[in-house]
Amino acid sequence: MRFALISSELDPASQNIKYRLLERTVHSECGLFDNNPVFSINGLEANVYTLKSELVNRENLSSQIDADFFIFMSRHKSSSAIPSLSVHATGNWGEACLGGIPRRLSLSDASFLKQALIIMSKLNRNSSYDVIQECTHHGPFIDKPHMFIEIGSDEERWRDTEAASVISEVILRIMSEEVPKCRTAIGIGGLHTLTNFKKVILNSEYGISHACPKYALSNLNLDMLQEAFSKSVPRPEAIILDWKGLGPEKERVSKIASQFASEKGLKLLRTSDF
């Protein structure tokens, strides 16, 4: 499998992760992209790229870079500034406020997201960092399997070399070890940080390809469930509801989830089942 590791020169966390990754590997310069050097990692089918733009604004890089899996090394920013190490897929349940395409999701491999979270949880030695998989959000749109892997949530953490070393090790292990195939589920409801889904991902056979959080449920309909279904690998086997995290949309969302699950032959589960 060929990996493209994508960084941005505008993102301090992205550069921090990239440099920690290059420190840990034997690599050689193999060309230019965006007028920045491209590095090939010896012993792996992996190239490291540096963009001049923000990561979220570079749509469908697969038309410019030939790779099977894209890993975007990024900062995470939140008003809470809680230290975090996170992974997630990209896409917009509604309007495209931060890159991507309105009401379009990128192709997500639940097995890779699950394995990244498992490895990250094992490697995280600093208890001040929360290890999370986030809901599907922001751009860029990409039609190849991918993940954003991030350090959050403020300038101090973005420049934390220990955190970046953990992320770089996760990336190297994802690329060099076999990633077990999981059972794929689509998550619905709950917090941006998928708090109630974490136990599902870490302690069951399921991984979450795409997740629509409570704040975006007004955008969720049968068309968007089909979008999540068609942009998930392996083929989804279940929809998992954070029942207490559906808010005022509970009745409507549970009905369309039940209808969609019935049409596709999916299990309809709740986070409380795990």
C-alpha positions as CSV (number, residue, x, y, z in Angstrom):
1,M,0.0,0.0,0.0
2,R,1.3,3.4,-1.0
3,F,0.9,6.2,1.7
4,A,1.0,9.9,1.2
5,L,1.7,11.9,4.4
6,I,0.5,15.4,4.0
7,S,1.7,18.4,6.0
8,S,1.2,22.1,5.7
9,E,3.9,24.8,6.2
10,L,1.2,27.0,7.7
11,D,0.4,24.5,10.5
12,P,2.9,24.3,13.5
13,A,1.5,21.0,14.7
14,S,1.8,19.6,11.2
15,Q,5.4,20.6,10.9
16,N,6.2,19.3,14.4
17,I,4.8,15.9,13.5
18,K,6.5,15.9,10.1
19,Y,9.9,16.6,11.6
20,R,9.5,14.0,14.4
21,L,8.6,11.5,11.7
22,L,11.6,12.3,9.6
23,E,13.9,12.1,12.7
24,R,12.7,8.5,13.2
25,T,13.2,7.3,9.7
26,V,15.9,6.9,7.0
27,H,14.6,9.0,4.0
28,S,15.7,10.7,0.9
29,E,14.5,13.6,-1.2
30,C,12.7,12.4,-4.3
31,G,11.2,15.5,-5.9
32,L,9.2,18.7,-5.4
33,F,5.5,19.4,-4.7
34,D,4.1,22.8,-4.1
35,N,7.7,24.0,-4.5
36,N,8.6,22.0,-1.3
37,P,10.8,18.9,-1.2
38,V,9.1,15.5,-1.1
39,F,10.7,12.8,1.0
40,S,10.6,9.1,0.4
41,I,10.8,6.9,3.5
42,N,13.2,4.0,3.1
43,G,11.6,0.6,3.5
44,L,8.1,1.8,3.2
45,E,5.9,2.9,0.2
46,A,5.5,6.3,1.7
47,N,6.2,9.9,0.7
48,V,6.0,13.0,2.8
49,Y,4.6,16.2,1.2
50,T,4.4,19.8,2.4
51,L,1.7,22.1,1.2
52,K,1.9,25.8,1.0
53,S,-1.9,26.1,1.8
54,E,-3.9,25.0,4.8
55,L,-4.8,21.3,4.7
56,V,-8.5,21.8,4.8
57,N,-8.5,23.8,1.5
58,R,-6.7,21.3,-0.8
59,E,-9.5,19.4,-2.4
60,N,-9.0,15.9,-3.8
61,L,-5.2,15.7,-3.6
62,S,-5.5,12.2,-5.1
63,S,-5.8,13.9,-8.5
64,Q,-2.2,15.2,-8.0
65,I,-0.7,12.5,-5.8
66,D,-0.7,8.8,-6.6
67,A,-1.3,7.0,-3.3
68,D,-3.7,4.5,-1.8
69,F,-4.0,6.1,1.6
70,F,-3.6,9.7,2.7
71,I,-2.6,10.8,6.2
72,F,-3.1,14.5,7.0
73,M,-0.9,15.6,9.9
74,S,-2.6,18.5,11.5
75,R,-3.4,20.8,14.5
76,H,-6.7,20.6,16.3
77,K,-8.1,23.8,17.7
78,S,-10.9,24.1,20.2
79,S,-12.2,26.8,22.6
80,S,-11.7,24.5,25.5
81,A,-8.0,24.1,24.7
82,I,-8.1,20.5,26.2
83,P,-4.9,18.7,25.2
84,S,-5.8,16.0,22.8
85,L,-4.5,13.5,20.3
86,S,-7.2,12.7,17.7
87,V,-8.1,11.1,14.4
88,H,-11.1,11.5,12.2
89,A,-12.4,11.4,8.6
90,T,-13.3,14.5,6.6
91,G,-16.6,15.6,5.1
92,N,-19.5,18.0,5.6
93,W,-23.0,17.0,6.9
94,G,-24.2,20.4,5.8
95,E,-22.6,23.5,4.5
96,A,-18.8,23.6,3.8
97,C,-17.6,26.1,6.3
98,L,-14.0,24.9,6.5
99,G,-13.1,23.3,3.2
100,G,-14.6,20.4,1.4
101,I,-17.9,20.2,-0.5
102,P,-21.4,20.8,1.0
103,R,-23.2,17.6,2.0
104,R,-20.3,15.4,0.7
105,L,-18.2,13.0,2.8
106,S,-14.8,11.7,1.9
107,L,-13.9,8.0,1.6
108,S,-13.2,6.6,5.1
109,D,-11.7,3.3,6.2
110,A,-12.9,2.4,9.6
111,S,-10.2,-0.2,10.2
112,F,-7.4,2.4,9.9
113,L,-9.2,4.9,12.2
114,K,-9.8,2.2,14.7
115,Q,-6.3,0.9,14.7
116,A,-4.9,4.4,14.9
117,L,-7.0,5.1,18.0
118,I,-5.9,1.8,19.6
119,I,-2.2,2.4,19.0
120,M,-2.5,6.0,20.1
121,S,-4.2,4.9,23.4
122,K,-1.4,2.5,24.1
123,L,1.4,4.9,23.3
124,N,0.0,7.9,25.1
125,R,2.1,8.2,28.3
126,N,1.0,11.7,29.2
127,S,-2.3,11.5,31.0
128,S,-2.9,15.2,30.3
129,Y,-3.8,14.3,26.7
130,D,-7.2,12.9,25.8
131,V,-7.1,10.3,23.0
132,I,-10.2,10.7,20.8
133,Q,-11.8,9.9,17.5
134,E,-13.8,12.9,16.4
135,C,-16.9,13.1,14.3
136,T,-16.7,13.6,10.5
137,H,-16.1,17.3,9.9
138,H,-14.4,19.9,7.6
139,G,-12.4,19.5,4.4
140,P,-10.7,18.7,2.2
141,F,-12.8,16.3,0.1
142,I,-10.8,13.3,-1.0
143,D,-12.0,10.2,-2.9
144,K,-9.3,7.9,-1.4
145,P,-9.2,6.4,2.1
146,H,-7.6,8.9,4.5
147,M,-7.4,10.2,8.0
148,F,-6.6,13.4,9.8
149,I,-4.3,12.8,12.8
150,E,-4.0,15.8,15.1
151,I,-2.5,17.4,18.1
152,G,-4.8,19.8,20.1
153,S,-5.7,22.2,21.2
154,D,-3.6,25.3,21.4
155,E,-0.2,26.7,20.4
156,E,1.7,25.2,23.3
157,R,0.4,21.7,22.5
158,W,0.9,22.0,18.8
159,R,4.7,22.5,19.5
160,D,4.9,19.7,22.0
161,T,7.6,17.4,20.6
162,E,6.5,14.5,22.9
163,A,3.0,14.6,21.6
164,A,4.3,14.8,18.0
165,S,6.6,11.8,18.7
166,V,3.6,9.8,19.7
167,I,1.7,10.8,16.6
168,S,4.7,10.0,14.4
169,E,5.0,6.5,15.9
170,V,1.3,5.9,15.3
171,I,1.8,6.8,11.7
172,L,4.8,4.6,11.3
173,R,3.0,1.6,12.9
174,I,-0.1,2.1,10.7
175,M,2.1,2.0,7.6
176,S,4.4,-0.9,8.7
177,E,2.0,-3.3,10.5
178,E,-1.0,-5.2,9.2
179,V,-4.2,-3.3,10.0
180,P,-6.9,-5.8,11.1
181,K,-10.2,-5.5,9.3
182,C,-13.0,-4.4,11.6
183,R,-16.7,-4.4,11.4
184,T,-17.8,-1.0,10.2
185,A,-20.5,1.2,11.7
186,I,-21.9,4.6,11.1
187,G,-22.2,6.7,14.3
188,I,-25.1,9.0,15.0
189,G,-25.5,11.5,17.8
190,G,-23.5,12.6,20.8
191,L,-20.5,15.0,21.2
192,H,-18.0,16.2,18.6
193,T,-15.4,14.1,20.4
194,L,-17.6,10.9,20.2
195,T,-17.2,10.3,23.9
196,N,-19.8,7.5,24.1
197,F,-18.4,5.8,21.0
198,K,-14.8,5.4,22.3
199,K,-15.7,2.3,24.3
200,V,-17.3,0.8,21.1
201,I,-14.1,1.5,19.1
202,L,-11.6,0.3,21.7
203,N,-13.6,-2.7,23.2
204,S,-15.6,-4.2,20.4
205,E,-15.2,-5.5,16.8
206,Y,-16.6,-2.3,15.4
207,G,-14.9,0.8,14.1
208,I,-16.6,4.1,13.1
209,S,-16.1,5.2,9.6
210,H,-18.3,8.4,9.7
211,A,-20.1,9.9,12.6
212,C,-22.7,12.7,12.6
213,P,-22.7,14.6,15.9
214,K,-25.7,16.0,17.8
215,Y,-25.1,19.5,16.5
216,A,-25.3,18.4,12.9
217,L,-28.3,16.2,13.1
218,S,-30.6,18.7,11.5
219,N,-28.7,17.9,8.3
220,L,-29.1,14.2,8.5
221,N,-31.6,12.5,6.2
222,L,-31.7,9.4,4.0
223,D,-29.5,10.9,1.4
224,M,-26.8,11.7,3.9
225,L,-27.0,8.2,5.4
226,Q,-26.5,6.9,1.9
227,E,-23.5,9.2,1.5
228,A,-22.0,7.9,4.7
229,F,-22.8,4.3,3.7
230,S,-21.2,4.6,0.2
231,K,-18.1,6.4,1.5
232,S,-17.3,3.8,4.1
233,V,-15.0,0.7,3.9
234,P,-15.3,-2.0,4.8
235,R,-19.0,-2.1,3.9
236,P,-20.9,-0.9,7.0
237,E,-22.7,-3.6,9.0
238,A,-24.4,-1.4,11.6
239,I,-25.7,2.1,12.5
240,I,-24.9,2.9,16.1
241,L,-27.0,5.6,17.9
242,D,-25.8,7.6,20.9
243,W,-29.4,7.5,22.1
244,K,-29.1,10.1,24.8
245,G,-27.1,12.3,22.4
246,L,-29.9,12.7,19.8
247,G,-31.5,15.7,21.5
248,P,-34.7,17.1,20.0
249,E,-34.0,15.2,16.7
250,K,-34.4,11.8,18.5
251,E,-37.7,10.8,17.0
252,R,-37.0,11.9,13.5
253,V,-33.4,10.6,13.3
254,S,-34.2,7.2,14.9
255,K,-37.0,6.7,12.3
256,I,-34.8,7.4,9.3
257,A,-31.9,5.3,10.9
258,S,-34.3,2.4,11.3
259,Q,-35.6,2.7,7.8
260,F,-32.2,2.9,6.3
261,A,-30.9,0.0,8.4
262,S,-33.8,-2.1,7.3
263,E,-33.3,-1.3,3.6
264,K,-29.5,-2.1,3.7
265,G,-29.7,-5.1,6.1
266,L,-27.8,-3.3,8.8
267,K,-28.0,-3.8,12.6
268,L,-29.4,-0.8,14.5
269,L,-27.5,-0.5,17.8
270,R,-27.0,1.9,20.6
271,T,-23.8,2.9,22.4
272,S,-25.4,1.6,25.6
273,D,-25.4,-1.9,24.0
274,F,-21.6,-2.0,24.5
